[in-house]
Amino acid sequence: MKLGIDIGAISVKTAILDDEGKILSDSYTRHKGEPVPTLIVQIKEILKATNPEKIETVGITGTGGKVVAKFLGIPFINEVIAVVKGTEHLLPGTATIVEIGGEDSKLISLSYRDGRCCISDFSEHNMCRRGWFIS
């Protein structure tokens, strides 16, 4: 089994996948400014429902993921790469991804070379980080 964790600007998401990539369980919780305590609650729920010895792979992504990954000694995956890999797996042949998060949005253009997915262009809009809001 695999455990995926995403600590974003407004929420913590976790998912357990089987060896074929099927989602066995997932969770989404708004963290209200407390991502680590929220993650701890989600991990406790996962450990109640799953035999932790069966979890072979753990990865983490998101704006809060880097610090937690370093602290826990687990791999950090860049969120753009995570979105592209997930899209490639679920929707092969996708040409464009629009990803809207809690603090930014991304436009990712994909191309394919020799059967492999490549990022051909990328743009990020992070005006929310600077306090620019439209009322």
Secondary structure as GFF3:
##gff-version 3
##sequence-region A 1 135
A	DSSP	beta_strand	2	7	.	.	.	ID=ss1
A	DSSP	beta_strand	11	17	.	.	.	ID=ss2
A	DSSP	beta_strand	23	30	.	.	.	ID=ss3
A	DSSP	alpha_helix	35	49	.	.	.	ID=ss4
A	DSSP	three_ten_helix	52	54	.	.	.	ID=ss5
A	DSSP	beta_strand	57	61	.	.	.	ID=ss6
A	DSSP	alpha_helix	65	72	.	.	.	ID=ss7
A	DSSP	alpha_helix	79	90	.	.	.	ID=ss8
A	DSSP	beta_strand	96	100	.	.	.	ID=ss9
A	DSSP	beta_strand	105	113	.	.	.	ID=ss10
A	DSSP	beta_strand	116	125	.	.	.	ID=ss11
A	DSSP	three_ten_helix	127	130	.	.	.	ID=ss12
###
